[in-house]
Amino acid sequence: MGAGQPIPLVDPPSDPQSLGTDFFNYLAQFQHYHNAPYVYPRAISFKDAAHRANWKGYITDAKDRDTIAEFYNAPKHNKHCWLGFFSVESDNWVGKKSDEWEEIDWHCFTVAIIQDPKQGKHLIFYDPDPLPDVAAETRITTALRGQQRNLFNWIRAKKKTTTSLVLNRQHQQRAKQMPDSLTAQTTNLG
């Protein structure tokens, strides 16, 4: 895109259970901004390929959603700040019957990963529907939900990481509603 040329924007999906292609249509448009952070163009929904395979028979768009590794290993075009949008199940599916899987609400959150040559990676979570009891003194492993914790552990195993969690309690316990406000409280989790 040429300088000063407006980019027509697609509206974001309004439901955490929107199809992966709906998230792609929204996220991919930001690839045109060359002087901005890298925005991963697909919704990230799975810990790994095995996790995605477990969901293939229960959600129609598993192939249109990616894993943590696919997000982390994607070419970033020399950008030092990466943004990823996660749309994940909000409940643990282990031990549930297959017909219960369809009833699980989905939870959305955003992650920024900022590369720092001296301090490793800064990992910032923006969560519009955080766990209810998260406070400044909360341990990271307690403050993060399942896929958030999986991402944190996956990156921490590879690089030194500092982590922050940005909480927006406006939509707390309204998991089916996408955030429409960026009013936030920041909790530094070290």
Secondary structure, 3 states (H helix, E strand, C coil): CCCCCCCCCCCCCCCCCCCHHHHHHHHHHHHHCCCCCEECCCCEEECCHHHHHHHCCCCCCHHHCEEHHHHHHCCCCCCCEEEEEEEEECCCCCCCCHHHHCCCCEEEEEEEEEEECCCEEEEEEEECCCCCCCCCCCCHHHHCCHHHHHHHHHHHCCCCEEEEEEECHHHCCCCCCCCCCCCCEEEECC
